[in-house]
Amino acid sequence: MATIGLLLLIAAALGVALVAVMLLLTLLHLRQETPVPSCWPGISVLKPLCGADDALADNLASFVALPYPGDYEVLLGVRSVKDTAYPLACEAVRRWPERVRLVLQQGEAGFNPKVNQLVCLAQAARHDLFVVSDSNIRVPQGYLLDIAGHLGRPGVGCVTHPVAGHGHKSLGALLDNLHLGGSIAPGMVCAQRVLKKDLVVGKSMALWRQDLDLLGGFASVANVLAEDHVLGNRLVRELGAGVAVSSLPVWNIAVEKSVGAFFQRYLRWSVTHRTAMTFPAYLAESLLNPIPLAVIGFALRPGPGAAATLAACAVLKPALDSVAFSRLRSQFFSWQAFGAGWVKDGLLFITWVHGLFARTVKWRGNRLRVLPGGTLAAPAGQQAAEVAQSFPALHGSAPPAWWNVQA
């Protein structure tokens, strides 16, 4: 056990070093200048809505007066008029009729409710450059200029943005914003710069209609959990398109999210990550959460050296996360984020362990099985009749004929 403890302490120290490298690369990345666009293609911003997110009206307003010499529109997708986002979407159309349109979902392409809306939004779009943006995202003034600049570079077929967190009042919202800004955004930068892997995050993703059509449209990922990751990989692998990670952050607005909601979200994410990568890669991902490794290592091999390693991890890791979180928000340092770092890392370690064993997720009241690659299927042993009964809770209709219950 002492040997295992030593290995875990070494892994924890290595993890802190990796997080420090990720922070350095992120700080350098944020200093890059935005490319100057050579043309101004028409843009359709596709925003699937589901529920009245925190500050949704302000989030939508951030998209309607962006400086852009070309033409652009904002399409708001709603599944039904019963959705609590529907009145806010109608109000946005009333206030900005020349810019905003409302698209009610028609039919079901598959399992993923966000993709079901994107299919309808893409069909209604007037322009050939699609910008997919989640409803809880707020953007800076240079957002569309930045996208046009990157897509004007040779070989670039997709643009994604690092995500900063704003607006938190509850602990759960702070944990969510801290993880996005302290870990996810640096991970996007480091994956591309060091590992030469492109991580596309669907909170902000821009791509061309013709490229999407070559991949089979949004419907081709309608039964995939992480549609943004899959589409990004397919763009690179099948079309040879390059992915640009912008140096301009967008803001995830989380205000009153509970700790339980944060925990449940990343339980689902852990299963997605595990099924989307190899087992060694998933094990290596634990290095990015070194405090729990150091705690276990100290418990198995207590001593002065182990105590020093644990203390260093307990101070350095939340400090590094706080700097990344703060710099993405154009601030220097957040002591609030520093204190929340221990809670965040503890909860995320539990979700990581969950991902080692779990292959099902609970999504909007439905339990679904996740196959390799993130494909969704019915839980093993569940009959078609049972699936048909539970499916309306997710989609509002029976499962499509092509869906393989036995997968």
LINUR-V651189 format. One line per field, one symbol per residue. ss: DSSP state (2 for helix, 1 for strand, 0 for the rest). psi: psi as a letter, one per 40 degrees, with the letter a starting at -180 (. if undefined). burial: b if it has 9 or more other C-alpha atoms within 8 Angstrom, else e. Layout:
ss=???
psi=???
burial=???
This chain:
ss=02222222222222222222222222222200000000000011111100000002222220000000000111111100000002222222222000011111000000002222222222220000111110001100002222222220000111111111110000222222222222222222222220000000000111112222220002222001002222222222222001111111111110000022222222222222222200222222222202222222222200022222222222222222222222220000002222222222222222222222200111100111110000111000000222222222220000000000000
psi=dddddddddddddddddddddddddddddeeiihihieigiihhhhghigigihfddddddeeefhhhdaiiihhhhhdieeheeddddddddddgdedhihhhhhihdadhdddddddddddeidiehhhhhidehiiideddddddddeeiheheihiiihiiiehdiddddddddddddddddddddddddefhhhhhedhhhiiddddddeeiddefefhdgddddddddddddefiihhhiehiihhhhdfiidddddddeddddddddeeiidddddddddegdddddddddddgiidddddddddddddddddddddddddefidihdddddedddddddddddddddddieiihhfehhihhiheehiiiihehiddddddddddddeiiiidehhde.
burial=eeebbbbbbebbbbbbebbbebbebbbebbeeebeebeebbbbbbbbbbbeebbebeebbbbbbebebeebbbbbbbbbeeebbbbebbbebbeebbebbbbbbbeeebbbbbebbbbbbbbeebebbbbbbbbbbbbbeeebbbbbbbbbbeeebbbbbbbbbbbebebbbbbbbbbbbbbbbbbbbbbbbbeeeebbbbbbbbbbbbebbeebebbbebbbbbebbbbbbbbbbeeeebbbbbbbbbbbbbbbbbbbebbbeebbbebbbbbbbbeeeebeeebbbbbbbbbbbbbebbbeeebbebbeebbebbbbbbbbbbbbbbeeeebeebbbbbbbbbbbbbebbebbeeebbbbeeebbbbbbeebbbbbbeeeeeeebbebbbbbbeebbeeeeeeee
